[in-house]
Amino acid sequence: MSDDIYREIILDHYRNPRNKGKLTNPDVSIHDSNPLCGDEIDIHLKIEEDKIKEIRFEGRGCAISQASVSMLTEMVINKPLNLVKDLAKEDILENIGLTNLGPARIKCALLSLKVLKMAMIKYYTDRDPESARKFENEPAVY
Amino acid sequence: MQKSVLNAYDIRRDFPILKRKVGDKTLVYLDNAATTQKPSSVITAIHDYYSYYNANIHRTVHQLGEEATIAYEQTREKVAKFINARSKEEIIFTRNATEAINLVSYTWGRQHVKAGDSVIISEMEHHSNIVPWQILEMEKNANLRYVGVDDQGYLRLDDYKNFLDAANVRLISISEMSNVLGTILPLNEIIRLAHRKGIPVLVDAAQSVPHMPVDVQRSDCDFLAFSAHKMLGPTGVGILYVKRDILEGMPPFITGGDMIKEVHRHATIYNDLPYRFEGGTPNIAGVIGFGAALDYLNRIGMDRVRDHEVDITKYALAALTDFKNVKLYGPQDAIDRGGVISFNIADIHPHDLATIMNERGIAIRSGHHCAQVLMERLDVSATSRASFYIYNTKEEVDIFIDALDDARRIFRV
């Protein structure tokens, strides 16, 4: 029953998003949207010693996309980049507790991960194009 | 004598898909502005073509080809009658309304729109009536102008009149009914004002021809585009009507087979109207199926289709107006609009609402409805949209309203 999707925790993150806003002087900022839904997410990162020191997001869209990115920010803050780099879509879906989404709505849930990975690729490319290569064979998030 | 009303329950029996379940719920299909369901007669017509007389058309001597050509061309005649065109030569089959509009922008548009010229559209256009003109604007260094929409969802006619007064307006391209707001535009006045200045008008009729009587001679529009699949027909068939004297001056669009009379090494003589504009083997089965769809609608009568939709839209609007935390978009009077209702409820995102509806077997649309310029104007990222057709009942509206109540409960708004 999809009504189960809209559990307390999803609604809570939708209405009271964590780490929402901008960062002054972020090391990387990136934007993407989901053409199906029009969900939009911007992610801003501050990176120190190869760790995500600060993360903020801006966005608008459905409860699933916005709760997913809010929960993802909590998941990755203070985590080393090489751990974040290996996050898989299953990790995200488990984190938000939605493992039974259909093909349309799963894109809402995974936009957060897609944008975070884009942010990291941009971060590496800006600094060291060589090291960005390790993302080249990354499977598409969806 | 009182006009008879259509019986949606009788009509439903002709649509096999309406019997299906979504999970354990009976399908409630309220996404008709996107595409409509198909009656058995349309499905049978397509089946019969492939089963009994499948052949390519026009240059065929054998029996099957002759039968297929006759059936294909009969639909052209039916279309001409349906919109009251003067002749069937004014009817061109395309893939959809989008391609029909592109045909005009790529042929007539490139011929007539020059640097500094303007094309006028409105803020409530579907992307299919925006992007082709944007491309022309960039290519020709022309100006695309948007007639505004007021807060009630009506076209700002004053804007329009001001634009017309500016020099070098080459074309008006405007939808007859908004696919988001449902607003029915004052087409006769729009065309009259344009023609007074000698400016031709293209009508995007994708949402109007399926839902109300349309008469191209009465409105005197110059171009009219619509899609078969939004009016019981198959996907992959669009219709472009062009006034004959304009059509005769238009260069071809898709070139190749069937649109030619003679091809020599370095020169080609194009075929007569309307075949000049139908390059390559067309969607023969689809066109034949569309003929059956037109027969079906003719049996009901477009006046009765319109009356039914006004009735059901009034009923739904009344229920929604009383609904807590609902924001309705578009004219509040059902007479001024088609059977399309866009709305939002509190902070429930339309995609979440559509998911909750789907769980109850209800198909609605959610998103920007290919009208992002209008979404910006309304200052929303998305809306939910319920849209009706001949087989929808008030009972289904009740199920829909109950489901909205559930959604409100789940989201606690």
HADDOCK unambig.tbl for C-alpha pairs under 7 A between the chains (distance, minus, plus):
assign (segid A and resid 1 and name CA) (segid B and resid 359 and name CA) 6.89 0.50 0.50
assign (segid A and resid 2 and name CA) (segid B and resid 356 and name CA) 6.53 0.50 0.50
assign (segid A and resid 2 and name CA) (segid B and resid 359 and name CA) 6.36 0.50 0.50
assign (segid A and resid 3 and name CA) (segid B and resid 356 and name CA) 6.36 0.50 0.50
assign (segid A and resid 37 and name CA) (segid B and resid 367 and name CA) 5.72 0.50 0.50
assign (segid A and resid 38 and name CA) (segid B and resid 367 and name CA) 6.88 0.50 0.50
assign (segid A and resid 61 and name CA) (segid B and resid 349 and name CA) 6.68 0.50 0.50
assign (segid A and resid 62 and name CA) (segid B and resid 349 and name CA) 4.88 0.50 0.50
assign (segid A and resid 62 and name CA) (segid B and resid 351 and name CA) 6.03 0.50 0.50
assign (segid A and resid 62 and name CA) (segid B and resid 352 and name CA) 6.08 0.50 0.50
assign (segid A and resid 63 and name CA) (segid B and resid 349 and name CA) 6.69 0.50 0.50
assign (segid A and resid 63 and name CA) (segid B and resid 352 and name CA) 6.68 0.50 0.50
